[in-house]
Structure formats: structure tokens, C-alpha cells
Amino acid sequence: MVLSFLSFTLYSLPVLNAYQKSAALQRDLLIALKTSEAKANKNQLENPFAFWKMLNGIGMENATCDAMDYNTGAERKLTLDFYAANTKTKAPCVVVIHGGSWAEGDNKQLPDLNSYLANCGYNVAAINYGLAPMCKCPVPIDDTKLAIEYLIQHSEKLRIDTNNFVLLGRSAGGQIALLTAYTCNNPNIKGVISFYAPADMVWGAHITGNPWVLNTDKVLNDYVGGSIKDVPEKYVASSPIEFVNSSSTPTLLIHGENDAMVAFEHSTRLQKKLNDNKVLNYLLNLPFATHGCDYNINGPSGQLSTYAIERFIKSVVK
């Protein structure tokens, strides 16, 4: 009986917290993104969270994708999966960058959001990039820029509006997305979305993490090219937070406060820097969520983050 009660309570807490969060989310997004209620309401996902959608789904239909080679150089072949927008006119393009501690994973990761966005009228390009330890920072950032160049070169065939790109990355991919957006000075990158990303690599390198969860020292050494003591300048160069200024790209941050792999403070520190520089941004903090909280797009975190993403993209593309 006690175990049943505890199980029910643990199951219910994320749901209750999701309802609490959803109550003010629409208003908070309108204020933060400086958009109108009329524009915000023209979305596929009408409400931030609904319990019945956990059971029946958010109404997403699977979209097909085409594999393409965007870098055919002799050293490394890189591919992307392209999900065409369900429109016959040119549409903005969301470039999705996978996680995996910069050393693993691929562009097949969490495809549901890609399909959802394609059905909302956006092109989606989920890319692969060079992995550590063979490829260190800034190689993945350069790969992301190559992918964007490829998409621009083939924009007529793919029906891409080259004036409107949005970058979206998870975990390590979030660091790549943020650093690409903040350093490449491309005015056609209209927004960047970061799921639970290490945004302050210098600060993060000084955190003593749980080696049973993630060997942070090895992960960072393999990606950056040494320890913070040996190559401090490389940690600065790989930290998105270091490149924020008043003209930085509008940013949506999504992070669970119970994240044991990438500390929630990465996102709060970045948000403060964005606020100090008056950069349009919003932090969707999820009190109940852990790393990878959007794994189930129909779950509490999946619904809330998808709702925020849809409105963010609509607010920044023209």
C-alpha cells in the first residue's frame, strides 16, 4: 500500500508541475518574445500541456526524410536527414544538432520533434558532425556552418527560405548550436534553441561531477583538447556565454532543474548574460525534469518544450 502510494505520488508530481508551469507559460512567452497573442495562437499545439495528450499523443504525424551528403571530402563524409515542410512554398529551415557528449550519437536521435516541425510548415535538417576525440572544437561548429552552406546552395530544390534559419541542439549539440549562432555572425540565423546545454565551458570545467553519471573531465578533454589548467584559452573559445553581445541571436533555453549531467546553472548563467545584453530570450525551466527530458514528445516536458519551441520559431522568423 505504501509503495503504491509512493509510486502514484512520483508519477503525479511531474504532471502536477506541468499544469502549474503551463498556467503562466503562454503569458510569459508573449512577454519575453515580444509577440502578439493573435500570432501566438496560430499554432498546431494550442495548449502548453494536457493530460489526455500523454495518452493520445499531441497530434503528430510521422514525416519522411531524405538522407543527403553535405560534406563529401576525402577525410570525412557527413550526412543530414532532410524533412521537407508540408508546404509548396519556400519555408524556414530548422537545423537540428544531436547530443552525445560530442563523441557519440547521430542525427536519428529523437526524430519526433523533426516530424512535428515539418508538419507545422518548417523544413528540418538533422545533421551529423565530426565526433570527438578525432574531431575537437571548433570542428563541429565548422561542420554546422558547412551544412547551412549546403542547404543554401540547394535551397531552390529544397524550397528553403534562406533568410530564415533556426538552430536547435540538445546537450552537446546545444553547445554547438549556441556557439555557431553566437560566432558566425550570420543575420539569416534568426534564432537558436538549446536543450540542457553546457553553455559555460570554463565554469563547467571546474565542477566536480559524479563519475558514475558522466566522466566530465574525459569528455571535456576529448572535445576541447586538454584540461582547463593546460588549455584555458580553448575553454574560453568553446564557451557560448563568452560570445554573447547586444547583437546576439535570439535564444530559447530549455533545461530541467534536476539535470545530473549538465548543471541547470549553465542555462541560468547564460540567461543572465543575455539579459545583461538585452538579447531576446526565454528560459523554460522544468523543475521536475532531468537530462533528456524531451525524450517522449507526449510527456510533460515534451509537451511544454514543443509548445515553447513552436511559438519561439514563429516569433523570430520573418
BELURCOR-V729639 format. One record per residue. N is the residue number from 1. PSI is psi in radians with two decimals (none if undefined). NEAR is the number of other C-alpha atoms within 12 Angstrom. Layout:
n psi near
N PSI NEAR
N PSI NEAR
This chain:
n psi near
1 -0.79 7
2 -0.75 8
3 -0.67 9
4 -0.73 10
5 -0.76 11
6 -0.70 12
7 -0.75 12
8 -0.71 15
9 -0.79 15
10 -0.63 15
11 -0.63 17
12 -0.52 17
13 -0.85 19
14 -0.62 31
15 -0.80 31
16 -0.73 23
17 -0.61 26
18 -0.74 33
19 -0.70 26
20 -0.80 21
21 -0.69 31
22 -0.44 31
23 -0.64 18
24 -0.02 20
25 -0.78 33
26 -0.80 36
27 -0.79 23
28 -0.68 25
29 -0.71 37
30 -0.74 25
31 -0.85 20
32 -0.68 28
33 -0.03 33
34 0.86 23
35 2.96 24
36 2.71 19
37 -0.62 20
38 -0.77 14
39 -0.69 21
40 -0.53 32
41 -0.27 23
42 1.18 18
43 2.79 26
44 -0.71 26
45 1.87 32
46 -0.63 26
47 2.59 32
48 -0.61 39
49 2.43 36
50 2.25 30
51 -0.71 25
52 -0.41 16
53 -0.33 24
54 -0.52 22
55 -0.69 14
56 -0.15 13
57 2.85 22
58 0.11 32
59 0.42 24
60 2.38 24
61 2.38 19
62 2.33 20
63 2.52 26
64 2.73 22
65 2.71 26
66 2.29 19
67 2.36 20
68 2.55 24
69 2.06 24
70 -0.18 30
71 1.93 26
72 0.45 16
73 2.80 12
74 -0.58 7
75 -0.77 10
76 2.25 19
77 2.20 19
78 2.47 29
79 2.86 30
80 2.69 34
81 2.17 34
82 2.10 40
83 1.97 42
84 2.43 37
85 2.56 31
86 0.95 26
87 2.68 20
88 -0.01 16
89 2.95 18
90 2.47 22
91 2.71 35
92 2.84 41
93 2.25 45
94 2.11 53
95 2.05 53
96 2.27 48
97 2.08 53
98 2.83 44
99 -3.01 38
100 0.58 33
101 0.49 36
102 0.00 41
103 -0.13 29
104 -3.08 25
105 2.95 23
106 -3.07 28
107 0.09 34
108 -0.04 28
109 2.26 27
110 1.16 25
111 -0.21 32
112 -0.73 33
113 -0.61 42
114 -0.80 43
115 -0.74 35
116 -0.83 38
117 -0.64 44
118 -0.69 34
119 -0.29 28
120 -0.08 36
121 0.32 31
122 2.43 38
123 2.57 45
124 2.25 48
125 1.86 48
126 2.03 48
127 2.68 49
128 2.80 44
129 2.91 43
130 2.32 36
131 2.59 32
132 2.74 26
133 -0.11 22
134 -0.74 21
135 2.00 24
136 2.88 30
137 2.29 37
138 0.41 33
139 -0.82 27
140 -0.53 40
141 -0.75 39
142 -0.66 26
143 -0.70 35
144 -0.72 46
145 -0.67 33
146 -0.72 30
147 -0.74 40
148 -0.72 41
149 -0.73 22
150 -0.78 29
151 -0.64 38
152 -0.76 26
153 -0.53 17
154 0.40 19
155 -0.58 26
156 -0.82 16
157 -0.71 16
158 -0.07 31
159 0.95 29
160 2.29 37
161 1.79 34
162 -0.10 30
163 -0.10 25
164 1.57 34
165 2.54 42
166 2.33 50
167 2.43 52
168 2.16 48
169 2.61 50
170 2.31 44
171 -2.06 44
172 -0.64 46
173 -0.50 46
174 -0.70 44
175 -0.72 48
176 -0.77 53
177 -0.83 52
178 -0.81 51
179 -0.65 46
180 -0.84 45
181 -0.70 41
182 -0.25 36
183 -0.35 30
184 -0.17 26
185 0.76 19
186 1.92 24
187 -0.23 21
188 -0.11 28
189 1.77 41
190 -0.33 36
191 2.78 46
192 2.38 48
193 2.20 50
194 2.06 51
195 2.10 52
196 1.03 49
197 2.61 49
198 1.67 49
199 -0.38 50
200 1.57 38
201 -0.54 42
202 -0.90 28
203 -0.75 26
204 -0.55 31
205 -0.32 34
206 -0.01 18
207 2.35 24
208 1.80 18
209 3.02 20
210 1.98 14
211 -0.36 14
212 -0.40 10
213 -0.87 14
214 2.27 21
215 1.45 20
216 -0.71 30
217 -0.80 25
218 -0.75 22
219 -0.84 31
220 -0.73 35
221 -0.75 30
222 -0.62 24
223 -0.76 36
224 -0.60 39
225 0.42 28
226 3.14 22
227 2.89 24
228 -0.51 28
229 -0.62 17
230 -0.69 13
231 1.07 19
232 -0.57 22
233 -0.53 18
234 -0.53 26
235 -0.66 33
236 -0.78 25
237 -0.37 29
238 0.11 40
239 1.92 39
240 -0.65 44
241 -0.48 39
242 -0.29 26
243 0.14 27
244 2.31 35
245 -3.07 24
246 -0.29 17
247 0.26 25
248 2.79 35
249 2.37 38
250 2.45 41
251 2.35 48
252 2.14 48
253 2.36 45
254 2.14 50
255 2.39 45
256 2.38 38
257 -0.29 27
258 0.36 21
259 2.07 30
260 -0.14 26
261 -0.77 35
262 1.96 43
263 2.39 35
264 -0.50 35
265 -0.37 30
266 -0.78 39
267 -0.64 43
268 -0.61 30
269 -0.73 28
270 -0.72 41
271 -0.71 34
272 -0.75 24
273 -0.69 26
274 -0.76 32
275 -0.73 24
276 -0.54 18
277 0.15 20
278 0.71 21
279 2.31 27
280 2.20 35
281 2.86 42
282 2.37 40
283 1.97 39
284 1.68 43
285 2.30 35
286 1.76 39
287 -0.50 26
288 -0.06 28
289 2.69 34
290 -3.04 27
291 2.39 32
292 0.44 35
293 -0.32 35
294 0.23 32
295 -0.73 23
296 1.89 24
297 -0.37 32
298 -0.16 32
299 3.09 31
300 -0.88 43
301 -0.65 43
302 -0.77 39
303 -0.83 44
304 -0.77 48
305 -0.67 46
306 -0.71 43
307 -0.81 41
308 -0.70 46
309 -0.79 48
310 -0.75 41
311 -0.62 43
312 -0.85 44
313 -0.78 42
314 -0.55 38
315 -0.44 35
316 -0.46 35
317 2.67 30
318 none 19
